[in-house]
Amino acid sequence: GAVVSQHPSWVICKSGTSVKIECRSLDFQATTMFWYRQFPKQSLMLMATSNEGSKATYEQGVEKDKFLINHASLTLSTLTVTSAHPEDSSFYICSASVMTSGSYEQYFGPGTRLTVT
Amino acid sequence: AQSVTQPDIHITVSEGASLELRCNYSYGATPYLFWYVQSPGQGLQLLLKYFSGDTLVQGIKGFEAEFKRSQSSFNLRKPSVHWSDAAEYFCAANTGGGNKLTFGTGTQLKVEL
């Protein structure tokens, strides 16, 4: 099956620093990847849609200059949280869209827990 | 606006009992529908999906879901729940073509032994 990995699985950083999270599709190519944010005991909130070779499309209310997304290849998308603050602490999940049995579906990574101190 | 609703925030069932998790959608046309499960601190695992055809869909781990157009529902069921089924369950929908998913708020399932 389609496998998506994320690295790191958890990270602690100091306020004001930047953190990069990687999302990789391990056994397939994904032209589209998605980045979600999840607060404790809440649902997933879509942050942005990442398309290979083009600029990401951000959802309303998501600061594109703070959450930098790069989709440099068909198997890798990165999310960089710039000048992180404690309120950026959250669980970040990526997914990759792949054609399966004639239709698209998303496969999710295991998530990255970010704690900003 | 397109939306997915999961009316039950928490559900508790006894091990061995049957389970039904509710999901309703509001879309202009019938969307593609999905059920995902999330264990604590983990990503999401796809249980099953409905695109078209047979309205009763079989998934992994003994789960099934029934699409009912008249009720705009896609409820998840399992005849006999196991303690390992305790997790968060999310219903989601999109309009296909690799489009972004809209998630429901999730249902936390607790299984009593």
Interface residues (C-beta under 8 A of the other chain):
Chain A: V4 Q6 T31 T32 F34 K41 Q42 S43 L44 L46 T49 F91 I93 S95 S97 M99 S103 Y104 E105 Q106 Y107 F108 G109 P110 G111 R113
Chain B: Y32 F34 Y36 G41 Q42 G43 L44 Q45 L46 K49 F51 F90 G96 G97 G98 N99 K100 L101 F103 G104 T105 G106 Q108
